[in-house]
């Protein structure tokens, strides 16, 4: 089963004609809907280049899905800048530079087409992001067109999200909130779009189907990542999923939970 030229369905059940049943879609944000990684690398370069060092994609590949303090330690070690910054001072300057780049963060190619495809089939969508609420709100000022498609969003600092990805908490929380609007959902009929293996692990732990959209600029071998738990892998980006939407079988949600 293939999508486009390079999007292969990792289920390996191309002989199975059964359509995939879907009730809802959950999107990660950074790296999935918007090109946060490019801006993040630029922000780091703005911190390191005054000291004659550049964060290239090879170094950036080692940072994927890691906590920010850990990211700072790796950058300072690899670029030999431990005499210039502590991890904390690096993080502080990085966030200032990052904030200035928010207006430049572009939507990933084909995102609106994919979201329109789900909307046309009547499939409800939401966002589940590890970003904190303040950061989410700041970023989404520049992506009102994306936000218009979703029923709700859940952020990493939400009190119901006790553990971050790869724990399933954020996806289960998104499902629970969506159920209040659309009715009861079967996790096995929910699709999660993710660019990181940690996110896919969380989706799998929640009993949901994963679509991997790995960043082609990232060296995933170097990052120690693989996407073999995903139901689909879109190597050419999220735009490839447009070709898969017509074959999905929409299943209506159940009753809304009692208040």
C-alpha positions in Angstrom: 0.0 0.0 0.0 1.6 3.3 -1.0 0.8 7.0 -0.8 2.4 9.1 -3.5 5.8 8.0 -4.7 7.5 7.7 -1.4 4.8 7.3 1.3 4.7 3.7 2.3 2.2 2.1 4.7 4.3 0.4 7.4 1.5 -2.1 8.1 2.7 -4.2 5.2 -0.9 -5.4 4.6 -1.2 -4.2 1.0 -3.1 -7.4 0.2 -5.8 -6.4 2.7 -8.5 -4.5 0.9 -10.3 -3.5 4.2 -10.6 0.3 4.5 -9.2 1.9 7.7 -12.0 3.0 10.0 -11.6 6.5 11.4 -13.5 8.6 14.0 -11.0 11.4 14.8 -7.6 12.9 14.0 -5.0 14.3 16.5 -2.1 16.3 15.2 1.2 17.1 16.9 2.2 20.7 16.2 6.0 21.4 16.0 7.5 19.6 13.1 4.2 18.1 12.0 1.9 21.1 11.2 4.5 23.9 11.4 8.3 23.9 10.6 9.5 24.5 14.1 12.8 22.6 13.6 14.1 25.0 11.0 13.4 28.0 13.2 14.9 26.2 16.3 18.1 25.5 14.4 18.3 29.1 13.2 17.8 30.3 16.8 20.6 28.1 18.0 22.9 29.4 15.2 22.1 33.0 16.3 23.4 32.1 19.8 26.5 30.1 18.6 27.7 32.0 15.5 29.0 35.1 17.4 31.4 32.5 18.8 32.3 31.2 15.4 30.3 28.0 15.6 27.3 26.7 13.6 24.6 24.2 14.6 24.3 22.1 11.4 21.6 19.5 10.7 24.0 16.8 11.8 24.2 18.3 15.3 20.5 19.2 15.2 19.7 15.5 14.5 21.1 14.6 18.0 18.7 17.0 19.7 15.3 15.6 18.4 12.7 15.1 21.2 15.1 15.9 24.0 14.4 18.2 27.0 15.8 21.7 26.4 18.4 21.5 29.2 19.7 18.3 27.6 19.8 20.0 24.2 21.9 22.8 25.6 24.4 20.3 27.1 24.8 18.5 23.8 25.3 21.7 21.8 27.8 23.1 24.2 29.7 19.8 24.2 29.7 19.2 20.4 30.5 22.9 19.6 33.1 23.2 22.4 31.3 26.3 23.9 31.3 25.2 27.6 33.6 28.1 28.4 31.0 30.6 26.9 27.7 29.3 28.3 26.2 27.2 31.1 23.3 25.1 29.9 20.9 27.5 31.7 22.4 30.7 30.1 22.3 29.0 26.7 18.6 28.1 27.1 17.8 31.7 28.2 19.4 33.3 25.1 18.0 30.6 22.8 14.4 31.3 23.9 14.8 35.0 23.3 16.1 34.4 19.8 13.4 31.8 19.2 10.6 34.2 20.2 11.8 36.7 17.6 11.6 33.9 14.9 7.9 32.9 15.6 6.6 35.1 12.8 8.9 33.3 10.3 7.7 29.7 11.2 6.0 28.4 8.1 3.2 25.8 7.9 4.5 22.4 6.6 3.7 21.9 2.9 0.2 20.5 2.3 -1.0 20.8 5.9 -4.1 22.8 4.9 -4.9 20.3 2.1 -4.8 17.4 4.6 -6.9 19.2 7.1 -9.4 20.2 4.4 -9.6 16.6 3.3 -10.5 15.5 6.9 -13.0 18.3 7.2 -14.7 17.4 3.9 -15.2 13.9 5.3 -16.6 15.2 8.6 -13.7 13.9 10.7 -13.1 16.0 13.8 -9.5 17.2 14.5 -7.6 18.5 17.4 -3.9 19.3 18.3 -1.9 17.6 21.1 1.4 19.4 21.6 4.2 19.3 24.2 4.5 23.1 23.8 3.4 25.0 26.8 0.3 27.1 26.5 2.0 30.5 26.3 4.3 29.3 23.6 1.4 27.6 21.7 -0.7 30.9 21.8 2.3 32.9 20.6 3.0 30.5 17.7 -0.6 30.2 16.6 -1.1 34.0 16.2 0.6 33.3 12.8 -1.4 30.2 12.0 -5.0 31.1 12.4 -5.8 29.1 9.2 -4.6 25.9 10.9 -6.4 26.6 14.1 -9.7 27.2 12.3 -9.8 23.5 11.4 -9.4 22.1 15.0 -12.0 21.7 17.7 -9.5 22.1 20.5 -5.9 21.8 21.6 -4.1 20.2 24.5 -0.7 21.6 25.6 2.2 20.0 27.6 1.5 22.1 30.7 -2.2 21.0 30.9 -2.9 19.8 34.5 -4.4 16.5 33.1 -1.1 15.7 31.3 0.9 14.2 34.1 3.6 12.7 31.9 4.9 14.0 28.6 5.4 11.9 25.4 6.2 9.0 25.0 3.6 8.5 27.7 0.0 8.4 26.3 -1.4 11.1 28.6 -1.7 13.9 26.1 -3.5 11.8 23.5 -5.9 10.3 26.0 -6.6 13.8 27.3 -7.3 15.1 23.8 -9.6 12.1 23.1 -11.5 12.7 26.4 -12.0 16.4 25.6 -13.0 15.7 22.0 -15.6 13.2 23.3 -17.4 16.0 25.1 -17.9 17.7 21.8 -18.5 14.9 19.3 -19.4 11.8 21.4 -17.6 8.6 22.4 -14.5 7.6 20.5 -12.7 4.3 20.0 -8.9 4.9 20.4 -8.3 2.3 17.7 -10.2 4.5 15.3 -8.2 7.7 16.1 -5.3 8.7 13.8 -2.3 10.6 15.3 0.2 12.6 13.1 3.7 12.8 14.6 7.2 13.7 13.4 8.9 12.2 16.4 9.2 8.6 17.5 8.4 9.6 21.1 5.1 11.0 19.9 4.4 7.8 18.0 5.2 5.7 21.0 2.7 7.8 23.0 0.0 7.3 20.3 0.6 3.5 20.3 0.5 3.5 24.1 -2.9 5.2 23.8 -4.1 2.5 21.4 -4.2 4.8 18.5 -2.9 4.6 14.8 0.2 6.6 14.0 1.2 8.5 10.9 4.9 9.2 10.9 6.0 12.4 9.1 9.8 12.2 9.6 11.8 15.4 8.8 14.0 14.6 5.7 16.7 17.0 7.0 17.1 15.0 10.2 19.6 12.1 10.2 17.3 9.6 12.0 20.1 7.1 12.3 22.2 9.7 14.2 19.1 10.7 16.2 18.7 7.0 17.1 15.1 7.0 15.9 13.0 4.7 13.8 9.4 4.8 12.7 8.5 1.1 12.6 5.6 1.5 15.1 3.7 3.8 12.6 0.8 2.5 10.6 1.8 4.9 7.8 5.2 6.6 7.1 5.1 9.7 4.9 8.7 10.1 3.8 7.9 13.0 1.5 6.0 15.0 4.2 2.4 15.3 5.4 1.2 16.4 2.0 1.4 12.7 0.9 -1.5 11.7 3.2 -3.9 13.7 0.9 -3.9 10.6 -1.4 -4.9 8.3 1.5 -7.9 10.3 2.8 -10.5 9.2 0.2 -10.0 5.5 1.1 -10.7 6.1 4.9 -14.0 4.9 6.2 -15.6 7.4 8.5 -17.3 5.9 11.6 -19.6 8.1 13.6 -18.7 8.6 17.3 -20.9 7.1 20.0 -23.0 8.9 22.6 -21.6 12.0 24.4 -20.5 11.2 27.9 -23.0 12.3 30.6 -22.0 15.6 32.3 
